Amino acid sequence: MTMFSKEEVEVIRGTWMAVATNRDKAGEIFYNKLFQHAPEVKCMFADSPKVQGRKLMETLATVVDGLDRIDSLVPFVKQLGQLHTDTGVKPQHYDIVGATLIETLREMAGGRFDAKAEAAWKKAYDALAGIMKTAGPGSKAA
């Protein structure tokens, strides 16, 4: 299964490199923004924004690394979806998270986050969030 063009993968990886140099800050910014946009989700997280942000950045690093091998990522993404379902994440939360991720990437990557980068990240997020949503109640995540 090929979901992303070589150019999309390169654009995503290029902007990720700009963000990954300051992962802790990016993760913390993401969760602070998320809790501003959707304060009702804060209770779903046991960890501080800093700790949760590190987890998010590790996950994004794994995903960005595997974009050109999407088949190998699917089990990981489904497991992640099941974990999110188990903690109370609803399908509508994915839109808020996606918008917050794009906002954070734009802030952290600066000039590297152009229209092409935004389109590639949105495509990747939408595809992976779609897989995560399939790991809801009653499904087998692995």
Secondary structure, 3 states (H helix, E strand, C coil): CCCCCHHHHHHHHHHHHHHHCCHHHHHHHHHHHHHHHCHHHHHHCCCCHHHHHHHHHHHHHHHHHHHHHHHHHHHHHHHHHHHHHHCCCCCCHHHHHHHHHHHHHHHHHHHHCCHHHHHHHHHHHHHHHHHHHCCCCCCCCC
